[in-house]
């Protein structure tokens, strides 16, 4: 099951905190970009599908200004 969060996160030393848990990125499994609704002014987002420790699978989106968003988590 996927959960959409779209919450800003700070990635430091290859880890981030979400819901009071520190996740360390151990592998990038995939990456891609999506243009969004450019006709409404939405920016291009660059996505990474990452595996973390403790065990987790997350989509992280990066904006053109390098802000990171925890876009989705997967159970």
Rosetta blueprint (number, residue, H / E / L):
1 X L
2 X E
3 X E
4 X E
5 X E
6 X E
7 X E
8 X E
9 X E
10 X L
11 X L
12 X E
13 X L
14 X L
15 X E
16 X E
17 X E
18 X E
19 X L
20 X L
21 X E
22 X E
23 X E
24 X E
25 X E
26 X E
27 X E
28 X E
29 X E
30 X E
31 X E
32 X E
33 X E
34 X E
35 X L
36 X L
37 X L
38 X H
39 X H
40 X H
41 X L
42 X L
43 X L
44 X L
45 X E
46 X E
47 X E
48 X E
49 X E
50 X E
51 X E
52 X E
53 X E
54 X L
55 X L
56 X E
57 X E
58 X E
59 X E
60 X E
61 X E
62 X E
63 X L
64 X L
65 X L
66 X L
67 X L
68 X E
69 X E
70 X E
71 X E
72 X E
73 X E
74 X E
75 X L
